[in-house]
Amino acid sequence: QVKLVESGGGLVQAGGSLRLSCIASGLTFSRNHMAWFRQAPGKEREIVATITWTAGNTYYSDSVKGRFTISRDNARNTVYLQMNSLKPEDTAVYSCASKMVSYGGPFTRAGDYRYWGQGTQVTVSS
C-alpha cells in the first residue's frame, strides 16, 4: 500500500518561511519522480515544483521561482519544499505526488502522477 504523508504546513505571516515534508512508503521512492501541487479555495490545482528521481533536474512554476526550493532525500524516502518569502497568494492546500520514473519531462500535469498525499494547509496572513 502506497502512502504519501505531508507535514509542515501552518499559519505564517507574509514574508515568512515554512518547510513542507512528504514521507513516502510502499513504493521504491528512488525510482519515482516527485512533485508538489497546491490548490487554493475556488481555484484549480496547480503545479508548484517537480524533482526527478536522481534530483538532477527540478522545475518551478513562475509564481514560486526564486522563493521555493524542492529537494529530496532518497535514503529517508522524503521530498521537501522549502518556502521562503511567502505571500498571501501562496495560501493553499499543498500536496505531494509521485510518478514512476520515465523519460521526458518536466511532468507538470496532475494526471501525470499516480499517488497523492492528503495535503497540508498553508495559510499566509498579510
N, C-alpha and C positions, 0 to 999 in steps of 0.2 A: 504494500500500500504506500503510494507516494504521498508525502506530506511536505508542504512548504509553510513555514510559520514565521510571520513577520513580527518584529518588535521594534520599539524605539520611538514610536510616534508620541505626540503630545501637543501641548499648547505652548507656544513660544511667541515672543514679541517680534515684530518686524526688525530685520537686521540680525536676528539671532541664528543659531545653528542647531541642527539635530542630526543624529546618525541613526539610520534605519539598518536593521539586520534581518536577514531571511535565512533560516536554517532549513536545509533540505534533508529528507530521509526517504528511503525506499527507492532511490534511483542512484545511478552512477553519476554523481554530481560532476565529476571531472570530464564527463562526456556530454555535458549539456551547456548550451548557451543559456545565459540568464538575462533577465530584463526587469526593469521597474516600470510600472504603469501607474497612472493616477486617474481618479475620477472625482470631479467636483460636483456638488449638487446641481442637478438640472443640465449637466453637460455630459458629453460622450467621454468614454475612457480614452486617454491619450498616452502615447509613449513618453517616457521620461529619459531612460537611458538603457543601453544594452552593453553586454560584455561577452566576448567569445569564450569558448571553453578553456583556452590557454591564457586568457586575459590579454592576448596580444592585440586585440582591437576593441575599441569602445566607440559608442555612438551616443550623442546627446541631442535632445531637441533644442531648438533655438532658444526656447524660453528659459532653459536652465543652464545652457552652455556657459562655462566660466564660473558658475556658482556651485554646481553639484559635481560630485565625483563618484563614479561607480567602481567598485573593486570586488575581488573575490579571494577567498582562502580555500583552496580545494582540500586541504588537509582537515579543515573544520566544516566542510560542506556548507559554507556560508557565503552569501553575497551581501555587500554593504552598499549603502547610499549615503554619502556624506553631503549634507545640505547646508550651505552657508549663505549668508546674506538673504535670508528668507524674506519673502514678500507676502502680503495678504492673498495675492492671487495664486500662491502655492498651496493654499488650503484645499485639501482633498483627502480621499482615502487612497493610500499608496499600497499597491500590491506587487509582489514579485511573481515571476512566471519563468518556466523552464521549457526548453526546446532541445530535443536531441540534436547533437552536432550534425551539421550538413554543410555542404559547400554553398557559397553565396553569402548574401547579407549586405548590409546590416538588416536584421529582421525586426521591423518596427510595427508590424500589424499584430493586433491581439490574436487573430486567427492563426498566426504562426506558432503560437505557444500552446502546449498541451496541458501542462499542470500549473495551477494557480494557488496562491495563498489566500487567506481570508481577508487580508488587508489590515492596515493600521492607520488610524486617523491622525492627520497632521493639521493643526489649526494655527494659523499665523495671525496675530492680532495687530492692528495698526496703532 
